[in-house]
């Protein structure tokens, strides 16, 4: 179909915008008003007017008072009304009207029917962008960036980031919304590096980040611990007079906390003009992950005094703070306070915190009873918490029982197999270890490798166990040898019990030598000036040997070293750790 057949309105006697033809719709203040108008349209037969139907669809889908549960096109999977409206549009000959096409594509996208959306989009938009198109038509197509954004957002909603990125790369023109959709899509789907890379691309282009951009990229920055980039985002907001309200402020608090700078998080918190439950929750969570339960409890008290009703997320922070410090009675108090005072129903996360707290304290039987008596079905996270506690406390009988439940619950998850294997190794049951590893091999189940990150000058460097792929691998290896010698001179002896392999002691010592966090620290030592704080992020829990080593490294090299593992933060300084060896 060539461009000559595109429907064009009569420009000499232009008609009003469709919405102005139906003032009764534009006057609707809520969905109740719209349902009355809708009923009137049905009664009078006016609903057969395709533009009237489109306006009702538009109100339900994109207005500030939208309700997709009511929208006819939201029910296409059951009643197929959206496709019927599409048929009417074709019948009445307005299939090439830009307004109608936009709403049709949006309808299919919101229904998750990307096949029809894709087909309609390409037929009416993309295929017209060719070398024979007039300059006027090209400008019209480039101006239809909103529709491109709708399509990209549709793929993002379905988790198809490859399709959304392909469409993004094909766009003739991009708006800030285009960038925001991709950045938030990557971040929400756990592709944090890609989100940050997209943000860097945006910075080099001609579209400036806005409020939504900053809120979208901060979670990715938080997860990777990219403090310098996070500082840039904060400074950018201040320089460009972007309001740091409760939403952006909470994202900054979370970012600074997860990047290891809780003092800066406090500064942001204190400057937010109106604190809501989200901001209080972010600050309490920050204190929790940094092992400052007293500050978390004080923050909660001030929140109550301010008359802000706590959300259930606030209690997750409080219970986590109790777990990190072994405060069993305080944990029980807040769990009961949430139910009896705040009137909140505990979610799976709250039970998980309690199981973790009880397990760390050695109250394994009580933790298991709590799981068995939960009103909701326990998930794998809760069982893994109990399994970890069984290993720490050497309770093999319960550990085997818990591992079996986990294997039935998530048969292809490595957690149960690795946990049970580690438990057998700790007790010297190498036959049991071999049996578990054989089973994992037969089922093609692989353990997540240890991985650590360090950010230097805005660049994130990633290291795996025994990693020698970095351009400075030789220098890193030399520094590791130096660190090892200095540790030995200080009286340190490797804790080979942490190496859960049936090999010689020398091999065990060598394996400990090349844990990913030690490699990241060695790289930091050779890449920064003396006295510079090193900040490391690790995907797994830091082992006891690395914990002991890093304490001494902080003293030997006179460095503050901040490590964020899977559970919490460790602030190493002058030979000691903020966790007081309880983590």
Secondary structure, DSSP 8 states (H G I E B T S, - for coil): --GGGS----GGG----HHHH-HHHHT--SHHHHHHHHHHHHHHTGGGSHHHHHHHHHHHHHSTT--TTTSGGGGHHHH-HHHHHHHHHHHTT-TT-HHHHHHHHHHHHHTT-HHHHHHHHHHHTGGG-STTS-HHHHHHHHH-HHHHHHHHHHHHHTT-HHHHHHHHHH-SS--HHHHHHHHHHHHHTT-HHHHHHHHHHHHHSS----HHHHHHHHHHHHHHT-HHHHHHHHHHHHHTT----HHHHHHHHHHHHHTT-HHHHHHHHHH-SS--HHHHHHHHHHHHHTT-HHHHHHHHHHHHHTT----HHHHHHHHHHHHHHT-HHHHHHHHHHHHHTS-----HHHHHHHHHHHHHTT-HHHHHHHHHT-SS---HHHHHHHHHHHHHHT-HHHHHHHHHHHHHHSTT-HHHHHHHHHHHHHTT-HHHHHHHHHHHHHTT------EEEEEETTEEEEEETT---STTHHHHHHHHHHHHHHHHHTT----GGG--SSS-HHHHHHHHHT-HHHHHHHHHHHHS-TT--EEEEESS---HHHHHHHHHHHHHTT--EEEE-SS-EEEEETTEETTTT--
